[in-house]
């Protein structure tokens, strides 16, 4: 390719690249990178050091190394923070003035979310982990996605809906086993005629999406990979001693996001 043809081809490629960059709008910024924080752009495997006020786009993956943390401020003002040794992906994000449709994935590590109240019934903000799906409508909560693929969700304000991740292989929640007292002796009734046997339908598979737990403020839930869970109140005093919790509360207060 020589002469005018090469000039036209080069100009066209520059135009297409510029158009592609403009068509992909950022969904937020890295508002506080601490130590070794990396961004892996969507569709690539290359790591770039996160910079202050660096734009992030749908599909971008944020990874923190040891002794590192990252705060992401989305375009609608919502705050997401991840602790050290975490991998967080901004999957599908539609954050317009009157629309919040957001899905993201915490593959491993710890996440703190401070989400404004969502008013529309059609809007949602979901965070997935390997074993759970957490949907919120305005709350402060944290998620631990553990190496054994269990997930812990702790709610500080508002409420969240928690369900097992459809891809985790979970089932119905396992009920707590209880000891039952032996039955008292009963009198034996006289023999009676028994109806003929009837065909009974066999067992049917239950979808992992058939249960959703509402976790309210001052509660926590622990989800296992098989879909079973434990839900209970947590100790605010003990929880407040965790350095990760203290740091996030200080950041929320500094940004006037505490409630």
C-alpha positions as CSV (number, residue, x, y, z in Angstrom):
1,X,0.0,0.0,0.0
2,X,1.6,3.2,-1.2
3,X,0.9,6.9,-1.7
4,X,-2.6,8.3,-1.4
5,X,-4.1,4.8,-0.5
6,X,-1.9,4.5,2.5
7,X,-2.7,8.0,3.7
8,X,-6.4,7.3,3.3
9,X,-6.1,4.0,5.2
10,X,-4.1,5.6,8.1
11,X,-6.6,8.5,8.4
12,X,-9.5,6.0,8.4
13,X,-7.9,4.0,11.2
14,X,-7.3,7.1,13.3
15,X,-10.9,8.1,12.8
16,X,-12.2,4.7,13.8
17,X,-10.1,4.6,17.0
18,X,-11.1,8.1,18.0
19,X,-14.8,7.2,17.4
20,X,-14.5,4.0,19.4
21,X,-12.9,5.9,22.4
22,X,-15.7,8.5,22.3
23,X,-18.5,5.9,22.0
24,X,-17.4,4.2,25.2
25,X,-18.3,6.5,28.1
26,X,-16.7,6.1,31.5
27,X,-18.9,4.9,34.4
28,X,-16.7,6.3,37.1
29,X,-13.2,7.3,38.3
30,X,-10.5,5.9,40.5
31,X,-11.0,8.4,43.3
32,X,-8.5,7.0,45.8
33,X,-5.8,4.5,44.8
34,X,-3.6,3.3,47.6
35,X,-0.3,1.6,46.8
36,X,-0.3,-1.1,44.1
37,X,-3.7,-0.9,42.3
38,X,-4.0,-2.0,38.7
39,X,-6.7,-1.6,36.1
40,X,-7.1,-4.3,33.4
41,X,-9.1,-2.7,30.5
42,X,-12.0,-4.6,29.1
43,X,-11.0,-7.2,26.5
44,X,-7.3,-7.1,27.4
45,X,-4.9,-8.8,29.8
46,X,-2.6,-5.8,30.3
47,X,-2.2,-4.2,33.7
48,X,-2.0,-0.5,34.1
49,X,-1.2,1.3,37.3
50,X,-4.3,3.1,38.6
51,X,-4.0,6.8,38.7
52,X,-5.9,9.4,40.7
53,X,-9.1,10.4,38.7
54,X,-8.4,7.7,36.1
55,X,-11.6,6.9,34.2
56,X,-13.0,3.3,34.4
57,X,-15.3,1.8,31.8
58,X,-17.7,-1.2,31.6
59,X,-15.8,-4.4,31.6
60,X,-12.7,-3.0,33.3
61,X,-11.2,-5.1,36.1
62,X,-9.6,-3.5,39.2
63,X,-7.0,-5.6,41.1
64,X,-5.4,-4.7,44.4
65,X,-2.2,-6.3,45.6
66,X,-1.0,-6.8,49.2
67,X,-1.3,-3.6,51.5
68,X,-3.3,-1.9,48.7
69,X,-6.8,-0.4,48.5
70,X,-8.9,1.3,45.9
71,X,-11.9,3.6,46.0
72,X,-14.1,4.0,42.9
73,X,-16.6,6.8,42.6
74,X,-19.3,6.1,40.0
75,X,-20.7,8.8,37.8
76,X,-23.9,8.9,39.9
77,X,-21.9,9.5,43.1
78,X,-22.1,5.9,44.4
79,X,-19.0,4.7,46.2
80,X,-17.3,1.3,45.9
81,X,-14.1,0.4,47.7
82,X,-12.0,-2.8,47.6
83,X,-9.5,-4.0,50.1
84,X,-6.1,-5.6,49.5
85,X,-5.8,-8.8,47.4
86,X,-9.2,-8.2,45.7
87,X,-10.3,-8.5,42.1
88,X,-13.4,-6.5,41.1
89,X,-15.0,-6.2,37.7
90,X,-17.4,-3.5,36.5
91,X,-19.6,-5.6,34.2
92,X,-22.8,-3.9,32.9
93,X,-23.2,-0.3,33.9
94,X,-25.9,2.1,32.8
95,X,-25.7,5.1,35.1
96,X,-27.7,8.0,33.6
97,X,-29.3,10.9,35.5
98,X,-32.5,9.0,36.2
99,X,-31.3,5.4,35.6
100,X,-29.3,3.0,37.7
101,X,-28.8,-0.4,36.1
102,X,-25.5,-1.8,37.4
103,X,-23.9,-5.2,37.7
104,X,-20.4,-6.0,38.9
105,X,-18.5,-9.0,40.1
106,X,-16.2,-9.5,43.2
107,X,-14.2,-12.5,42.3
108,X,-12.2,-12.5,45.5
109,X,-11.4,-10.1,48.3
110,X,-13.4,-7.5,50.3
111,X,-15.7,-4.8,49.1
112,X,-17.5,-1.9,50.8
113,X,-20.4,-0.2,49.0
114,X,-22.2,3.0,49.8
115,X,-25.1,3.2,47.5
116,X,-27.7,6.0,47.3
117,X,-31.4,5.2,47.4
118,X,-32.8,3.9,44.2
119,X,-36.4,5.0,43.6
120,X,-37.4,3.4,40.3
121,X,-38.8,-0.2,40.3
122,X,-36.9,-0.9,37.1
123,X,-33.5,0.2,38.5
124,X,-31.1,-2.1,40.3
125,X,-27.5,-2.3,41.7
126,X,-26.2,-5.8,41.9
127,X,-22.9,-7.2,43.1
128,X,-22.1,-10.9,42.4
129,X,-19.6,-13.2,44.0
130,X,-18.8,-16.8,43.2
131,X,-21.6,-18.0,45.6
132,X,-24.0,-15.1,45.9
133,X,-25.9,-12.2,44.2
134,X,-26.5,-9.1,46.3
135,X,-29.1,-6.5,45.1
136,X,-29.6,-3.2,46.8
137,X,-31.8,-0.2,46.7
138,X,-29.8,2.2,48.8
139,X,-27.6,1.0,51.6
140,X,-24.2,0.7,53.2
141,X,-22.8,-2.8,53.3
142,X,-19.7,-4.9,52.9
143,X,-19.0,-8.2,51.1
144,X,-16.2,-10.7,51.8
145,X,-15.6,-13.1,48.8
146,X,-13.4,-15.7,50.5
147,X,-10.9,-18.0,48.8
148,X,-13.1,-21.1,49.6
149,X,-15.9,-19.4,47.5
150,X,-18.0,-18.7,50.5
151,X,-19.5,-15.2,50.8
152,X,-20.2,-13.0,53.8
153,X,-22.5,-9.9,53.6
154,X,-22.7,-7.4,56.5
155,X,-25.4,-4.7,56.3
156,X,-25.0,-1.4,58.2
157,X,-27.8,0.7,56.8
158,X,-30.9,-0.1,54.7
159,X,-31.5,-3.6,53.4
160,X,-30.2,-5.9,50.7
161,X,-31.6,-8.9,48.8
162,X,-29.3,-11.9,48.8
163,X,-29.6,-15.0,46.7
164,X,-27.3,-17.9,45.7
165,X,-25.3,-17.3,42.5
166,X,-27.0,-19.4,39.8
167,X,-23.6,-20.6,38.6
168,X,-22.5,-21.8,42.0
169,X,-24.4,-25.1,42.1
170,X,-26.4,-24.1,45.2
171,X,-29.9,-25.3,46.0
172,X,-32.6,-24.5,48.5
173,X,-31.4,-23.1,51.8
174,X,-30.6,-25.8,54.3
175,X,-32.9,-25.7,57.3
176,X,-31.4,-25.8,60.7
177,X,-31.5,-29.2,62.3
178,X,-33.4,-29.4,65.6
179,X,-33.7,-32.2,68.1
180,X,-37.3,-33.5,68.4
181,X,-38.6,-35.2,71.5
182,X,-39.7,-38.8,70.9
183,X,-43.5,-39.2,70.4
184,X,-45.6,-40.4,73.3
185,X,-47.1,-43.9,73.2
186,X,-50.5,-43.9,71.5
187,X,-53.3,-46.5,71.4
188,X,-53.4,-48.6,68.3
189,X,-56.5,-48.1,66.3
190,X,-58.4,-51.1,64.9
191,X,-57.5,-52.2,61.4
192,X,-59.2,-50.2,58.6
193,X,-59.5,-50.7,54.8
194,X,-56.6,-49.0,53.0
195,X,-57.2,-47.2,49.6
196,X,-55.4,-48.7,46.6
197,X,-51.9,-47.3,45.8
198,X,-51.8,-44.2,43.6
199,X,-49.0,-43.0,41.4
200,X,-47.0,-40.2,43.0
201,X,-45.0,-37.6,41.0
202,X,-41.2,-38.0,41.4
203,X,-39.0,-35.3,42.9
204,X,-38.4,-32.2,40.9
205,X,-35.3,-30.1,40.7
206,X,-35.5,-26.8,42.5
207,X,-33.8,-23.8,41.0
208,X,-31.1,-22.0,43.0
209,X,-33.1,-18.8,42.4
210,X,-36.1,-19.9,44.4
211,X,-34.9,-18.3,47.6
212,X,-34.1,-14.7,48.3
213,X,-33.2,-13.5,51.8
214,X,-33.7,-9.9,52.9
215,X,-30.8,-8.9,55.1
216,X,-31.5,-5.7,57.1
217,X,-29.3,-3.3,59.0
218,X,-27.3,-4.9,61.8
219,X,-27.6,-8.3,60.2
220,X,-25.2,-10.5,58.3
221,X,-25.5,-13.6,56.1
222,X,-22.9,-16.2,55.3
223,X,-23.5,-18.1,52.0
224,X,-21.8,-21.4,51.1
225,X,-21.0,-22.6,47.6
226,X,-23.9,-25.2,47.8
227,X,-26.5,-22.5,48.5
228,X,-26.9,-23.1,52.2
229,X,-26.6,-20.1,54.5
230,X,-26.6,-18.8,58.0
231,X,-28.2,-15.4,58.8
232,X,-28.0,-13.6,62.1
233,X,-27.3,-10.3,63.9
234,X,-23.7,-9.3,64.2
235,X,-21.9,-7.7,67.1
236,X,-21.4,-3.9,66.1
237,X,-18.7,-3.5,68.8
238,X,-16.6,-6.4,67.6
239,X,-17.2,-5.4,63.9
240,X,-16.2,-1.8,64.6
241,X,-12.8,-2.9,65.8
242,X,-11.9,-4.3,62.3
243,X,-9.4,-2.0,60.6
244,X,-11.1,-2.4,57.2
245,X,-14.4,-1.2,58.8
246,X,-12.8,1.7,60.6
247,X,-11.0,2.9,57.4
248,X,-14.3,2.9,55.4
249,X,-16.2,4.7,58.1
250,X,-13.5,7.4,58.1
251,X,-13.7,7.7,54.3
252,X,-17.5,7.9,54.4
253,X,-17.4,10.6,57.1
254,X,-14.8,12.6,55.1
255,X,-17.0,12.4,52.0
256,X,-20.2,13.1,54.1
257,X,-21.5,9.7,53.0
258,X,-22.1,8.3,56.6
259,X,-25.7,7.9,57.7
